[in-house]
Amino acid sequence: REAAKKIVGCDMKPYSPVSYFVDRFYKAPAATDTTDYMAFLKEISIREKIEYFLPISESEIDVLNTRRKHIEALGVQLLLNKQNIIDTFLDKLKTVQYLEGLNIKVPRTMLLSDYDDSYGYPVIVKSKKSHGSKNLRKIMDMYDLEYISKKNDGSLLIQECVGSDKEEYTTGIFSDGNIVSSITFRRKLGFGSMSIEAILADEPEIDNITQRIAVDMGLIGSINMQSRRVGNDFVVFEINPRLSSTMLFRKKFGFDDAVWWLNVCAA
């Protein structure tokens, strides 16, 4: 609010809570309906004289990643990570392979179709390219695995289940291209794997990991990382190329990455 003269918001749901915090609100089509979604963005951008647009969901980010010029041609600046960052971190197998290349600890992960029954149980099965925790399943035994394997269309991954829910951490990472900042919370998950409780954590090893990723990727913007403590180490199991559901938590501690990102674009 303090960084903008007018805020226009949109959501697929007409009674979204965000409607109470913006100056103008619109019901938007699903980003998966690409043609309608892009037409909607163009119409609203022109009507409302939008200067900056911040997509929140992975669906929006995925669509806009290869269609930046369509919106930028209207004079709108997108708060969107670089294409290499989005291409890597929207793909959960590419994410693991990338982190392994930096010698960062990750869970063993492979395509479900290649699985050799070497991880034991429980294991995690999820889509290679999915949004949040959609299609994520915790598989407890071989019978569950056989059932889900029959539905595999080649897009499912299987991942070693590491650590404990009580030692799960979420980390916001922001860089303006020069200085990398991060903030970490030990979190408690609720419905839909949303963070419902967060305790500020001081973990130098996580800070080191975030620095390495941000510098190597040339990050200018915000991403968030999920990890678990396993013994004395942290194992990174996911990175999302977007702002996270802990954004309001972080703001309370002075980590205002949405505003920082806007200021970088404005400069």
Secondary structure, 3 states (H helix, E strand, C coil): CCCCCCCEEEECCCCCHHHHCCCEEEECCCCCCHHHHHHHHHHHHHHCCCCEECCCCHHHHHHHHCCHHHHHCCCCEECCCCHHHHHHHCCHHHHHHHHHHCCCCCCCEEEHHHCCCCCCCCEEEEECCCCCCCCCEEECCHHHHHHHHHCCCCCEEEEECCCCHHHEEEEEEEEECCCEEEEEEEEEECHHHCEEEEEEECCHHHHHHHHHHHHHHCCEEEEEEEEEEECCEEEEEEEECCCCCCHHHHHHCCCCHHHHHHHHHHC
